[in-house]
């Protein structure tokens, strides 16, 4: 039934198009003309300039890892691609671009009709916002450090200039920020370094005086203990530093697992778990079998059996999936990514080893501290001074190295990005896309044309084609190509003994009336003539009585539509109605067919 409706709808559409083909193609041509005109003369053209850059990780100032365990100094740079790209479109950078290109005047001179109507006026602030909306960054999937910069504006030269100037001012801006950060960091390190230097000078002076007063020599004080203490302490610092790096890697992996969406977790588990796949496959096959059984044998007991099996398998599937989700991080990681699992377990193993080494070093330091504390008198005080001296010397050297490295980095600051493909002035506009615009215009014109011709047919309530008549009645009883062929109806009526006949026609066929009457007159039909003056009811009733009471003669009356007084008067006394369907109202024909038993349809086929 649905296929039949679809076929009828398609046939109806094709009929409407064929019947109104001139209107159909006129609408298409008109819409295409409008589309071309819009694209060429009205649509705002945009040009797109591009530049490809690569982030240079080695150019950024890194954290000072060896000082992390000595204290948080702050001010270290965490440069990354996203941070640098945000700097690139910062207000400070874009403000200079706006000023250099005189963007405010340019934008105010290129206002659209809509903007003029609403009295839009660009200021420096809104020009900066315009630039931010026009600049787009597209990191490459295969390497996020490679970024394509695109700028789309209403002028090709401006598009290229915006990228060029933005990159130029960004380079100066980011260097100035990094230099300020480095200066703050250097000042913090220098302040700490000066403090340690002063403390070291003081303790050196104390040791010299203490040795002189107490006449102490290195052999008497077991100085090797202090050297071993410092060596062990240095190793402890190194372990702490390594441990911090490994902890960070561990946290990153754990965060990546925790941030996975539940649905994605389920998908990852499903793809890596053969048991889940097997259950899912069984459920799908059983569902197909269930639907087939319902269709072919809806009362079969197998339907209940299949539904029960599917329900049990679904519960088993959900239970197994939930168990996999509830597993600890290691088990989950092992099930979805073997390589990442190996890396994670390696990190955990390394952290355990580091904890063991840390405890060992701390134990050695505590033992040396106890050994020193067991000394008495000047020896104990001297060893404490030497221990503090060596600790300060270690910190002194670390801060000195860091300070020199930071000063060197500032003096060697480089651009954060390397330009791979330089910007150029675009030769053709990027928008509107003419091919896409024409395609959309063409598709729209097709649908609009179909809609209009269908709408036209929907409002046309007359039978103006054989196709329409067939949809209503199934086809005419008589089809004639010429008016003179109507004489066949007279013959048909006589042969079948229809003495009182009525011919219904629409007012559009009034011009055929005389020829039809002439054809029936030649076959000895008495013609009940129309009285053009419908107000003369007495004359009409007299003719009707004559028509009704005479049964020994073939008689014909022609009736213009079913809304006339004549139709209501004659309808119950006519042996057969012949309806000339051409230009007849559809609803009138349906009413005639519903209310009269003996009705024949005539259709004049042109050409």
N, C-alpha and C positions, 0 to 999 in steps of 0.2 A: 504493500500500500504506500509506503514511504517512497519507494522507487518510482511509483507511478506519479505521485505528487511532484517529485523532483523533475521527472521528465516533462510533466505538464507545465511546470514553471519555466523550464528551459525553452520549451516550444513556444510558450507565450511570449517570452522575452525575445526570441528570434523572430517571431511574427511581428512584434511591435517594432523591432529594428528594421525589418524588411519593409514594412508598411510605411514607416516614417524615415526611410533611409536618408532622404535629403536633409530633414531636420537633424538627424543623428550626426551626419558628417559636418553640417554647418556648425553645430555646437562644438564638435571636436576642433575644427579649424579655428573657431573664435577663441576657444580657451588656449590653444597653442599660440595664437597670435598675441593674446594677452600675456602669456608666459614669456614669450620671446621679448616682447616690448618691456615687460617688467625687468627681466634679466639684463637687458641692454641699456635701458634709460632710467630706471627707477631704483633698482636694488643697489644698496651701498656696497661698493667693492672693497675687499680687504686683501692686503698683501701680507705674506708671511715670510719672515726672515728666520734663518736657523744658524746655530753655532753649536758644535760638539766639543765638550771639554771633558778632561779626565782628572779626577781628584788625586792629588799627589800626597799620599799619606805621610811620606818622609818629610814633607815641608812643615807639618804641624808641630807645635811644641808639646812634648810628651810630659806625662807626670814624672816626678822625681821619686822613683821607686825606692831608692836606697835610704831616703829620709822618711818614708812613710811610717816606719816603726819608731822613729825618734820623736815624732810629733806632727800634727796636722798643721801645715803652714798655710794652706789655702792658696788661691790664686792660680792654680795650675790649669792648663788648657785642656778641654775635652773636645777638641775640634773633630767634626765629622761632616759627612757630605750634607746632611740635612741642616746642620747648624750653619754651614757656609752658604748654602743656597738661601736660607732665611736672611743672612747678612746681605746677600746680593740684592734682595728686594726690600731692604730696610729703607726707612724714610730718609735717612741721611744720604744714602746713595742716590735714590730716585729723585730727591729734591734737586740735586746738582744736574741730573739728566734733564729734568723739567726746565731748569733755568737755562742750560746750554742750548736746548732746542727750541726755547720759547714756546713750550707746549701749550701754555694757557691761551695765547693768541691764536695758535694754530687750531686748537680744538674748538674755540669759539667761532672761528671762521668756517668750520666744517659741520655746523649743527644740522641735524636732519629736520625735516618738516615737523615731525612730532615734537622734537626738542624746542623748535622755534615757537610752536603753538603753546607749549607749556612754559615758555620763557626760561629755559634751562641756561645757566651761565656757569662756565667752568672757572674755578679758582685754583690756586696752587695746590691746595689740599685735595680737591676733587680730581685734578690732573694726576696727582700721585696715585690716587685710588684707581684711576683709569689705567695707568701703567701696570699696577699690581694685577689687575684683571686681565691685562693683555699679555703678560709674561707667564709662560708655562714651562715647567721642567719635566723632562721625561727620562728617568734613569733606565738604562738598558737592563733587561731581565738577566742576561747572561753575565753582566758585570755592573752592579749598581754604582760603581765609582765612575762609570762613563755616563755622562748626562747630556741630553740634547736640550738646548734652550730654544724655544720658539716664541716669537713675538708677532702678533697679528694686529695691524693698524690699517687706517684708511689711506696711507701713503707709503709707497715702497721704499723711498729714501729714508723716511722716518723709522720704518721698521728695522732697517739695518743699523741706522745710527743709534737707536735705543739700545740694542744689544752691545754695540761697540763701546758706547759711553758708559753703560751700566757696568760692563766688565772692567773698564779702566778705573772708574771711581770705586768699584768694589775692592779692587786690588789694593788701592791706597787705604781704604777704610779698614779692611781686615788686618792689614799690617799695623796700622795705628792702634787697633784694639789689642792685638797680640803684644805689641811693644809696651802698652800700658800695663797689661797683665804681667808681663815679664818684669817690668820695673817694680811693680808691687811685690812680686815674688822675690826678686833679687834683694829688695830692701828688707824683706822679712828674714831671708837667709843671712844677709849681712849683719843684721841686728843680732841674730842668734850667734853668728860666727864671732862677732866682736865680744859678746858676752863670754863665750867659751874661751876665746883667746886670752881675755883678761883673767879668767879663772885659772887657766893653764899657767900663765905667768906667775900668778900668786902662789900656786902649789909648787911650782919649780923653785921659787924663792924659799918657800918653807922647807922643802927637802934639803936644799943646800945648807941652810942654817941648822936644821935638825941633825944632819950628818956631822957637821962641824962641832956642834955642842956635845953630841953623844959619841963622837968618834966611831961611827958605824961604817962597816965595809959591806960590799955586796955579798961576799962569801958568807958572812955571818948571818945574813937575813934570808937566805934561801930565795934569792931574787928570781930563780927559775919558776917559782910558784906564780909570781905575778905575770910573767911572760905567758905561761900556760893558761892562766886565767883570762888574759886578754884574747889569746888565740881562740879559746873556747867561746868567749863572749861574741867574738866576730862571727864564728860559725853559727851561733844562736841567732844573731841578726840576719844572717843569710837564709837560715831555715824559715824564720818568721816571714821574710820577704817572699820566698818561694811559696810558702803556705798561703799567703794572702792572694797570690795570683791563682793558685789552684782552687781556692775557695770561690773566687769570682767565676771561674770556668764552671765549677759545680753548680753554683746558683743560677747561672745562665741556662744550663741544660735543664735544671729543675723548673725554672720559670717557663721555658719553652714547652715543657710537658703540661704544667698546670694551666697554661693559657690556651691549650687546645680545646676547641669547642666540643661539647659532649657528642653532638652528632658526628663531628669529624673523628672523634675518638672511636665511636662505634664503627665508622666506616673503615678506619685503619685496622681495628681489631678484626673486623669481618674479612678484610682482604688478606690478613696474615694467618687466619685460623681456618684450617681445612674442615674441622668438625662443624663449625658454624655454616660454612659454605654448603656442606652436604645436607644439613637440616633445611637450610633455605631452599635448596634445589628440590628436596622432597616436598616441601610445602607448596612450591609453585606448581609442580607436576600434579599434586593432589587437587589443587584449586582448579586447574584446567579440567581434570577429570570430573570434579564436582559440578562445574558449570555445564559441562557436556551432558552429564547424567540428569541434571535438573531440566535441561532443554528437551532431552529425548524421553526420559522416564521420570517425571516429577514425583510420582508416588512410590518410586522404588525405595526399599529399605536401605539401599546402598548410600542414599543421600545422607541419612542420619549417621551411618558408619563413617563416611568420609568427613563429615563436619566434625565428628568427635575426634578423629585422628588428627585433623588439621589443628584443632584447638589444643590437643596434647602436645603436638610438635611446636606450636607457637609458644606455649608455656615453657617447654624445654629450651627453645631458642633464646627467649628473653632471660631465663634463669642463667644460662651459660654466658650470655653476653654481659649480664650484670656482674657475674662473678669475675669476669675478665676486667671489667671496669673498676671493681673494688680491690683488685690486686695492688700490691705496693708498686712504687715507682720503678724499681728494678725490673720486676716481672713485666710491667706494661711496656717499658722501654725495650726489653728483649723481644717482645712480641711484635713490635712495629718497626724497629730499626736496629739491626744487629751491630752495625758499625758504630753508631752513637752509643749503644749499650757497652761496647768494648771500651770506648773512650771514657765513658762515665765510670765504669768499674776500675779502669786504670787510674783515674783521678782519685777515687776513694782509696785505692791501695796506696797511692803515693802520699795521700794525706795521713793515712795510718802510720806509714813509715816516718813521715815528718814529725808526727806527734811523739813517736818513740825516740827519735833523735833529739827532739826538743827536751823531752823529759831527761834523757841521758845527759845532755849539756847542762841543763838546770841542776841535775844531781852533782855533776862535776864541780860546777860553780859553788854550790852549797858546801861541798866537801872542802874546797879550797878556802871558803869563808870560815869554816870551822877550824881548819888548820891554822889560819891566820889568827883567829880568836884565841887559840890555845897558847899562842906566844905571850910572853909576859914582858912588862916593862917597855923600854924604848923600841925593842924589836917589833912588838905588836903595833905601836904607833907608826913606826917607819913603814911597815908593810901596808897599813891602811893608806898612808900618804902615797905610796908607790902605786897602789891599786887605783886610787882616784886619779893619779897623774896619767896612768896608761889609758884609763877610760876617757879622760878629757882629750888625750892625744888622738885616740881613735875618732872621737866625735869631731875634733878639730880638722882632721884630715878629710873626713867625709864631707863636712860643710864646705871646706876649701875647694875640694874637687867639684862639688855641685855648683858652687858659686862661679867658678871658672867656666864650667860647661854652659851654664845659663847665659853668661855674658857672651860666650862664643855663639850660642844659638841666636841670640838677638842680632848679632852682627852679620849672621848668615841667613836671615829670614828670606824665604822664597815665596813665589806665588803658590797658592794652595791648589790651583788648577793648571793643567797643561792644555793648551788649545790644540785640538786634533784637526777640526775643520773650521776655518775662519768664516765669519759671516760675510754674505754678499748681498747686493741689492736684488730682490726677486724680480724676474722678468715678466711674470704673469700673475694675475690675482689668484688667490687661493679660495676666495669665497666671493659671491655664491658659486657653488659648483654647477657649471652650466649643464653638464651631462646629467647630473642628478636632478637639477631643476627641471630640465626638459622631460626627463623620465617621469618625475612626479606629476608635472603638468599634463603629460599624455595620459597617464593612468587615471588622474582626476577627471580629465575630459571624457574618457571612456565611461567611467562610472556616472558622471553627471549626465551624459547623453542617454545612457540606459535609463537613468532615473526619470528624465524628462519625457522620453517617449513612452515609458510605462505609465507615468502620471497622466500623460495625454490620453492614453488608451483607457485608463481607469475612469476618467471623466467623460469619456465618449460612451453614452448609454444607448447608442443606436447600433443596429446590425449593418455594418458596412463591408463585411467580407464573409466569404463562405466558411473561413476558419472560425469566426465568431459564432456563426450559426451552428456549426458542428459541435462546438463546445456546449451549446445550450440544448440543442434538439437532437444532435447526432447525425445531422445531414438533412437536406431538403427532400421532400417527396417528389417534387418536379423541379428540374433545372432546365431553364431555357436560355438560349443565347440571343433570341430576337423576340420582339413583342408579338409578332404575328403567330408565334408558336403557342400563344395562350389559347388558341382555338382547340388545342388538344385537351384542355380542361373541359371545354364544352362537350366534346366527344366522350371524355371519361365520365362526366356527370350523367349523360344520357344512358350510356352503357350500364351504369350502376344504379340507375333509377333515382338519382337525386334531382327532385323537381324544384325544390326551393333552396337556392344556394346564395351564399353571401361572400363577397370578396372584400377582405379588409386590407387597407393599404395606408401608407403614411402620406401626409400632406405633401412631402417632397416629390411624390410620384403622381401628383395631380395631373401632370401633362400627359400621362399615359392613359388616362381615364377614357377618352373618346375612342382610342384604338381598341381597348379591351371591350368596351361596350359594343363596338362595331363587329368584333370577332364573334361575340355571343349572339348578336342579333341575326347574323347570317345562319346560325344554327337554330333559329326559331325560338330563341329565348325571349320571353317578355321582360322588358327592362323596366324596373321601378326607378324612375329618374329621381335624382336629388332635387330637393326644393331648396334653392339657395337662400331663400328667406326662412331661416329656422324659426322665426316668430310665428309663421303661419302654421300653427299646430293642427288646425282642422284639416288642411291639405295633407299633412304628413300622416295623420291618423286615417284619413280616407284611403290613401295609398296602402297603408299597412293592412287595413281590413281587407282590401282587395287581394293583397299578397297572402294573407292568412287563410282566406276562405276558399280560394280557388285551388283545387287539387288536380285539375285535369290539364294543367299547362306547366311547361318549364319556365321558371321565373328566376330572375337575377336582380340582386340589389348590391350596390357598391357602398361600403361604409368607410368613412375617413376616421380611423382610430376608434379605440374602445371607450373614449370619454364622451362620445357624441350621444345625443338623445336618441338618434336613430339606432345605434347599437343596442342600447338598453331596451328598446322597443321590439327589435327583431330577433334578438339572440335566442329566445326560447322557441322560435317557430321556423328555424332554418335547419334543413337536413344536413348540410355540410358547410363548414367555413373553409375558404381558401385564403390563406394569409400570404400576401406578397411581402416577403421578409426584408427586402431591400429597404434600408433606412428606417425600419420599424424599431420602436423602442423595445429594448430587451425585456424590461419588466412587464410591458403590455403583452408581449408574446407569451411570457411565462404565465400570466393571469389567464390568457385565452386557453392555453393548453391545460391548465388546472380546472377550469370551469366548464369546458366544452369537451364532449366525448369525440365528436367527429370533426377533426381539424386536419387539413393538409397544408403543407408549407411549400410555397413556390419561391424560387430564387432565380433572378435573372443574372446570368454569368456574363460579364463584359468580355468582349473580344474572344 
